[in-house]
Amino acid sequence: MDLQKLAASLQEAYPQGLPGEREALVTLLLGRGIPQPEALELARALEAQGYAHFLPGERPRWAFTRRPVDLKALMRALDQEYPEFVGEGDEEEEALAFLALRLEGDRQVAKEVLEALRAAGYVEKAYHPEQVRDRLLFRFPEALRLYA
């Protein structure tokens, strides 16, 4: 099965991610009529190649992207570099610009990643007193600290 096509169809069907725990992706694939051994293999392959990303926490879910994404590197950049990147623009726009920059200019995938992070509860809009404006804050649960 073509992983890129499968990932694109999953992203279209679940733009905010597939809610549920780690086994939810295999359960979904089983529900699509894929036999268990193949469903397990597909789930592993989607994750290993960067098309599917499990986001644990209060609102756990699987996030899907149309092209492979190194989510570990993106989370590290959001944690370490994003605060210096923030300027005076619209908070949503600057977050998309930052993500797109890290994704070789792919704004569509940047939107997919931002929406998935928001749906998982990793993004919040908050007032920043030093900048006298709202901005997006990225917070990752303890389970993902190994990424940062």
Residue frames as qw, qx, qy, qz and C-alpha x, y, z in Angstrom:
[[0.000, 0.889, 0.457, 0.000, 0.00, 0.00, 0.00],
 [0.376, 0.538, -0.024, 0.754, 1.24, 3.49, -0.87],
 [0.409, -0.455, -0.514, 0.601, 1.99, 5.22, 2.45],
 [0.068, -0.090, 0.055, 0.992, 1.81, 8.72, 1.00],
 [0.372, -0.300, -0.539, -0.694, -1.69, 8.13, -0.39],
 [0.543, -0.476, -0.684, 0.106, -2.82, 6.50, 2.85],
 [0.338, -0.321, -0.344, 0.815, -1.42, 9.40, 4.89],
 [0.104, -0.067, -0.237, -0.964, -3.14, 11.95, 2.63],
 [0.481, -0.407, -0.622, -0.464, -6.49, 10.15, 2.98],
 [0.529, -0.464, -0.598, 0.384, -6.07, 9.94, 6.77],
 [0.210, -0.182, -0.148, 0.949, -5.18, 13.63, 6.94],
 [0.267, -0.221, -0.404, -0.847, -8.27, 14.54, 4.90],
 [0.576, -0.445, -0.652, -0.212, -10.52, 12.35, 7.04],
 [0.619, -0.651, -0.327, 0.292, -8.99, 13.54, 10.35],
 [0.350, 0.734, -0.075, 0.576, -7.61, 17.10, 9.85],
 [0.343, -0.760, 0.319, -0.451, -7.42, 17.62, 13.65],
 [0.064, 0.378, -0.902, 0.200, -6.05, 14.14, 14.19],
 [0.686, -0.227, -0.639, -0.262, -7.57, 10.84, 15.21],
 [0.437, -0.594, 0.392, -0.550, -8.54, 11.06, 18.90],
 [0.969, -0.184, -0.114, -0.122, -7.52, 8.13, 21.04],
 [0.606, -0.628, 0.464, 0.151, -4.62, 6.28, 22.53],
 [0.102, -0.535, 0.728, 0.418, -1.73, 4.65, 20.68],
 [0.356, 0.122, 0.917, 0.136, -3.77, 1.65, 19.51],
 [0.434, 0.638, 0.326, -0.546, -6.36, 3.91, 17.81],
 [0.293, 0.595, -0.509, -0.549, -4.49, 3.95, 14.50],
 [0.003, 0.114, -0.981, -0.157, -4.40, 0.16, 14.23],
 [0.308, 0.431, 0.755, -0.387, -8.08, 0.01, 15.22],
 [0.397, 0.665, -0.016, -0.633, -8.90, 2.51, 12.47],
 [0.231, 0.450, -0.746, -0.433, -6.99, 0.50, 9.88],
 [0.142, 0.106, 0.980, -0.089, -8.71, -2.69, 11.00],
 [0.367, 0.567, 0.504, -0.538, -12.04, -0.88, 10.58],
 [0.387, 0.635, -0.321, -0.587, -11.07, -0.13, 6.98],
 [0.955, 0.223, 0.035, -0.192, -10.87, -3.86, 6.33],
 [0.396, 0.653, -0.629, 0.145, -7.10, -4.25, 6.53],
 [0.882, -0.206, -0.418, 0.067, -6.06, -7.56, 8.13],
 [0.584, -0.808, 0.030, 0.075, -4.41, -7.27, 11.56],
 [0.758, -0.233, 0.212, 0.571, -0.81, -8.13, 10.60],
 [0.408, 0.480, 0.310, 0.712, -0.89, -5.64, 7.72],
 [0.226, -0.902, -0.220, -0.295, -2.63, -2.99, 9.87],
 [0.676, -0.665, 0.067, 0.308, 0.12, -3.27, 12.48],
 [0.663, 0.017, 0.313, 0.679, 2.80, -3.05, 9.80],
 [0.207, 0.702, 0.339, 0.591, 1.14, -0.04, 8.12],
 [0.395, -0.906, -0.135, -0.072, 0.76, 1.81, 11.43],
 [0.705, -0.489, 0.182, 0.481, 4.44, 1.24, 12.24],
 [0.556, 0.253, 0.379, 0.695, 5.52, 2.29, 8.75],
 [0.023, 0.860, 0.305, 0.408, 3.40, 5.47, 8.80],
 [0.495, -0.864, 0.018, 0.092, 4.96, 6.46, 12.11],
 [0.743, -0.289, 0.287, 0.532, 8.52, 5.44, 11.20],
 [0.476, 0.351, 0.397, 0.702, 8.43, 7.40, 7.94],
 [0.130, -0.217, -0.186, 0.949, 6.97, 10.54, 9.55],
 [0.237, -0.330, -0.550, -0.729, 3.43, 10.51, 8.14],
 [0.625, -0.607, -0.411, -0.266, 1.72, 9.65, 11.45],
 [0.213, 0.373, -0.541, 0.723, 2.59, 11.08, 14.87],
 [0.530, -0.566, -0.630, 0.031, 1.18, 10.00, 18.21],
 [0.007, 0.517, -0.229, 0.825, 0.58, 13.01, 20.48],
 [0.466, -0.385, -0.756, 0.252, 0.01, 11.89, 24.09],
 [0.019, 0.126, -0.282, 0.951, -1.36, 14.07, 26.86],
 [0.342, 0.244, 0.561, -0.713, -4.76, 15.24, 28.05],
 [0.705, 0.518, 0.131, -0.466, -6.24, 14.99, 24.55],
 [0.436, -0.320, 0.752, 0.377, -4.23, 12.15, 22.97],
 [0.713, 0.611, 0.174, -0.297, -4.48, 11.64, 19.25],
 [0.670, 0.032, 0.492, 0.554, -2.74, 10.63, 16.08],
 [0.225, 0.803, -0.073, -0.547, -1.80, 13.47, 13.72],
 [0.752, 0.271, 0.498, 0.337, -1.29, 12.85, 10.01],
 [0.036, 0.734, -0.239, -0.635, 0.65, 14.89, 7.45],
 [0.784, 0.586, 0.052, -0.195, 0.60, 14.67, 3.66],
 [0.644, 0.571, -0.440, 0.258, 4.36, 14.43, 3.54],
 [0.773, -0.241, -0.436, 0.393, 6.90, 13.11, 6.05],
 [0.131, -0.862, 0.147, -0.468, 7.63, 15.44, 8.96],
 [0.556, 0.053, -0.634, 0.535, 10.31, 15.13, 11.62],
 [0.428, -0.785, -0.298, -0.335, 8.04, 16.10, 14.50],
 [0.734, -0.469, -0.185, 0.455, 10.83, 15.71, 17.05],
 [0.454, 0.075, 0.102, 0.882, 12.90, 18.37, 15.29],
 [0.119, -0.620, -0.342, -0.696, 9.86, 20.66, 14.93],
 [0.609, -0.726, -0.316, -0.039, 9.02, 20.37, 18.63],
 [0.679, -0.292, -0.082, 0.669, 12.63, 21.06, 19.54],
 [0.260, 0.299, 0.216, 0.893, 12.61, 24.17, 17.31],
 [0.328, -0.717, -0.371, -0.491, 9.30, 25.37, 18.75],
 [0.700, -0.632, -0.255, 0.214, 10.66, 24.93, 22.26],
 [0.641, -0.358, 0.060, 0.676, 14.09, 26.48, 21.67],
 [0.322, 0.047, 0.343, 0.881, 13.91, 28.82, 18.67],
 [0.017, -0.682, -0.623, -0.382, 10.32, 30.00, 18.33],
 [0.308, -0.819, -0.330, 0.355, 10.41, 32.49, 21.24],
 [0.321, -0.469, 0.245, 0.785, 13.19, 34.45, 19.46],
 [0.205, 0.257, 0.694, 0.640, 11.35, 34.25, 16.12],
 [0.021, -0.769, -0.631, 0.100, 8.21, 35.91, 17.44],
 [0.255, 0.174, 0.119, 0.944, 7.83, 39.43, 16.13],
 [0.205, 0.230, 0.305, -0.901, 5.01, 41.93, 15.97],
 [0.370, -0.009, -0.624, -0.689, 2.73, 40.18, 13.48],
 [0.798, -0.208, -0.085, -0.559, -0.43, 38.18, 13.90],
 [0.490, -0.453, 0.719, -0.195, 0.22, 35.32, 16.33],
 [0.867, 0.231, 0.426, -0.118, -1.31, 32.68, 14.06],
 [0.638, 0.760, -0.125, 0.024, 0.55, 33.94, 11.01],
 [0.019, 0.772, -0.622, 0.131, 3.93, 34.02, 12.74],
 [0.674, -0.239, 0.684, -0.144, 3.48, 30.45, 14.01],
 [0.840, 0.462, 0.281, -0.040, 2.62, 29.28, 10.48],
 [0.408, 0.851, -0.324, 0.065, 5.58, 31.18, 9.05],
 [0.308, -0.632, 0.699, -0.129, 7.93, 29.59, 11.59],
 [0.774, 0.006, 0.626, -0.095, 6.64, 26.07, 10.90],
 [0.745, 0.657, 0.109, -0.033, 6.66, 26.58, 7.12],
 [0.139, 0.850, -0.507, 0.030, 10.26, 27.81, 7.31],
 [0.426, -0.424, 0.793, -0.102, 11.22, 24.55, 9.03],
 [0.715, 0.257, 0.645, -0.079, 9.19, 22.53, 6.49],
 [0.388, -0.027, 0.579, 0.717, 10.95, 23.83, 3.38],
 [0.189, 0.113, -0.187, -0.957, 8.24, 26.41, 2.73],
 [0.270, -0.294, -0.856, -0.328, 5.35, 23.92, 2.77],
 [0.277, -0.191, 0.247, -0.909, 2.60, 26.07, 4.24],
 [0.760, -0.176, -0.366, -0.508, -0.11, 23.41, 3.83],
 [0.743, -0.103, -0.613, 0.247, 1.79, 20.92, 5.99],
 [0.157, 0.165, -0.451, 0.863, 2.60, 23.72, 8.46],
 [0.538, -0.243, -0.018, -0.807, -1.16, 24.27, 8.82],
 [0.831, -0.139, -0.507, -0.181, -1.70, 20.54, 9.31],
 [0.563, 0.024, -0.608, 0.559, 0.95, 20.40, 12.05],
 [0.083, -0.200, 0.307, -0.927, -0.33, 23.53, 13.80],
 [0.680, -0.235, -0.193, -0.667, -3.92, 22.26, 13.76],
 [0.813, -0.106, -0.570, 0.054, -2.86, 18.85, 15.11],
 [0.381, 0.084, -0.551, 0.738, -0.80, 20.43, 17.90],
 [0.319, -0.227, 0.134, -0.910, -3.72, 22.70, 18.79],
 [0.782, -0.203, -0.360, -0.467, -6.22, 19.83, 18.81],
 [0.748, -0.075, -0.592, 0.290, -3.91, 17.84, 21.12],
 [0.477, -0.858, -0.191, 0.014, -3.81, 20.78, 23.53],
 [0.734, -0.144, 0.012, 0.664, -0.18, 21.75, 22.89],
 [0.228, 0.305, 0.175, 0.908, -0.97, 25.29, 21.67],
 [0.144, -0.771, -0.570, 0.243, -2.67, 28.11, 23.49],
 [0.201, 0.685, 0.118, 0.690, -3.17, 31.78, 22.79],
 [0.534, -0.635, -0.378, 0.410, -1.99, 33.91, 25.70],
 [0.061, 0.987, -0.015, 0.150, -1.22, 37.52, 26.45],
 [0.771, 0.029, -0.157, 0.616, 2.48, 38.29, 26.48],
 [0.234, -0.918, -0.203, 0.247, 3.10, 41.36, 28.70],
 [0.463, -0.464, 0.321, 0.683, 6.62, 42.08, 27.40],
 [0.223, 0.137, 0.630, 0.731, 5.33, 42.27, 23.83],
 [0.298, 0.322, 0.306, -0.845, 2.02, 43.84, 24.87],
 [0.622, 0.237, -0.383, -0.640, 0.04, 41.49, 22.66],
 [0.917, -0.056, 0.324, -0.227, -1.29, 37.97, 22.30],
 [0.304, 0.550, -0.744, -0.227, 0.94, 35.21, 20.96],
 [0.931, -0.046, -0.289, -0.217, 0.80, 31.46, 20.60],
 [0.314, -0.607, 0.701, -0.205, 2.52, 29.42, 23.29],
 [0.794, 0.167, -0.562, -0.161, 3.61, 25.86, 22.64],
 [0.443, -0.485, 0.649, -0.383, 3.63, 23.49, 25.58],
 [0.681, 0.162, -0.685, -0.200, 4.34, 19.80, 25.36],
 [0.830, -0.494, 0.019, -0.259, 3.41, 17.24, 28.02],
 [0.455, -0.639, 0.620, 0.008, 6.08, 15.50, 30.09],
 [0.868, 0.133, 0.476, 0.053, 5.70, 12.44, 27.88],
 [0.667, 0.689, 0.109, 0.261, 7.27, 14.42, 25.03],
 [0.290, -0.906, 0.261, 0.162, 10.13, 16.04, 26.95],
 [0.721, -0.196, 0.523, 0.410, 12.47, 13.58, 25.28],
 [0.551, 0.665, 0.372, 0.340, 11.69, 15.37, 22.00],
 [0.004, 0.997, 0.018, 0.068, 12.79, 18.79, 23.20]]
